[in-house]
Amino acid sequence: MTIRTPVKISQSIPTLEGAGVHLRRAFGFGDTALFDPFLLFDDFRSDHPDQYLKGFPWHPHRGIETITYVLAGDVEHGDSLGNRGTISSGDVQWMTAGSGIIHQEMPKGDERGRMHGFQLWCNLPAAEKMCAPRYRDVTAAMIPTVTTADGAVIMVICGRVGETAGPVEDITIAPQYLDITVPAGADFSHPTRPGDTVVAYVIDGSACFAPDAKTESGNCSLLVFSDGDRLAVRTANRQARFLLFSGRPLREPVAWRGPIVMNTEEELQTAFREYHEGTFLKHR
Ligand code: FE
């Protein structure tokens, strides 16, 4: 068995996005090979409505999937095909933009002003970049929880833990998206498929993410792991909660501008031209 060790540890960075949303970006618009098949991860947790209410008004996506996970507050969503909905506490929206959607995402928070959520972008393989858009709306009640022998509690959004499968299936990169809480004073071991890219983002507490690590990683830490078939996480006097996502790398060329990610510059130019000409939407 080969235990994965962190090859990169960093902190998410304050970033201004959308119409003026203050969020923290863990990765994106950088080393696409390191994170392949993932493109971007934003942490939009805030207790101050003025930091998020401006939201993400109308914008297009093509060639990717965006996965929004909300822990507190509401995000109102609408798209130009007439789809409308609210992503509430504990819910996940797994949106496959495919050939294109034009949508807006407006964080509304809760009665206490809290808006806690995350958005992950997954790349689509070349063969699926122009597929029909698809939504998978996952409510909190649909997400199964597994308690492991070492006392960890795992919420399975996508992928499989033991015999328990998450509600989101049929994704080509075969991703796993887990919300894991490891209690204090625990040694947590988790199998990972060799060859997959594995990334963790700490959202509460702290833990050591390698068997011989001396330093703990706390809130807002991002870790990318070496290859291996197992992840080892150790906690001391605090519990740790982290999001873990893994998937099969695509190893395809990436042409990326803003919210559109294709394989070639020509495809990018086509996408932006179609957006400005009003011919962007291919599936109605
Ligand atoms: Fe968007």
Residues whose N, C-alpha, C, O or C-beta is under 5 A from the ligand:
A	BS01	FE	none
